[in-house]
């Protein structure tokens, strides 16, 4: 029971950090957003980070000029995104990284 409580607490922490990061990204607080995404990724360990976290991370990296890092994340996102609701976010991430590559 204690292990399940730990897993649940880590999942809530990951979700909270992701939501904070997404809000900070939308507010153009890119460095703070990436910090939240890094902390959320750590909280998700040993599982892979959620595809939406990777998409927002890629967009933040691209907008900060770290295009190679952003581009490296793109192939991972569709492989993890099994939910059709995530398709627009995957497209957005691809577009942001493409735009930053020019």
N, C-alpha and C positions, 0 to 999 in steps of 0.2 A: 504494500500500500504506500509506503514511504517513497519508493522508486517512482510510482505513478504520479505522486504529488510533485516530485522533482521535475518529471517530464512535462507535466501540465504547467508548472511555474515557468519553465524555460520556454515553452510554446507561447505563453502569454507575454513574456518578455520580448521574444522575437517579434511577435505581432505589434506590440507597442512601439518598439524601436523602428520597425518598418514604417508604421503609420507616421511617426514623427519625422522620419527621413523623407517620406513622400510629401508631407506638408512643407517641409523646409525646401525641398526641390522646387515645388510649385511657387514658393515665395522667393525663389532665386537665392537661397542661402545654401549654395552648392557644397562648400566645404563642410558645413554642419550636417548637411544631408548625407554626404559620404561617410562621415563619422558614425551616424546612426546606422547606415547600411552595414558598415564594418562590424559594429557591435551586434547587430541582428544576425549577421553571418556567424559570428562567434557563438551566439546563443543557440543557433540551429545545429551546431556541431554535435554529433557526427553526421547528421543528415545534410543533404545538399541544400543550399539556400533556395527559397521559393523563386519561381520564375519571375514574379513581379518585382522581387527585390533585385534580381540580376538586371532586369530591364531598366529600373530606375537608376541603378548603379551605373550601367552603361551610359545612360543619358547624362548623368552628372559628370562622369569622367570626360565624355565628349565635349560637353559645354565648358569644361575647365581646360580643354586643349590636350587632354591625355587620350588622344584618339586611338592609338595602338592598343592601349589597355581596354578601351571601350569596345573596339572591334573584336578583340579576343573573346569577349563575353557573349557576343551575339549568337554564335552557333549553339551555345548551351541553352539559350532561352526557349526556342521552340521545342526542343527535345523534352524539356520539363513541363511545358505549358500544355496540359491536356484539356484544359477548360476553354471552351469557345469564347467565353467572356474576356479572356486575356488576349485574344487576337488583336484588338485595336492597340493595346499597350505594346505588343511585340512590334507592330507596324510603326508605332510612334518611336520606339527605341531605334529601330532600323533607320528611320528618317532622320532623327536627330544625329545619329552617328554619321550617316552619309553626308548631311549638311556640314558637319564639323570637319569632314575629310577634305572638303574643297579648298 
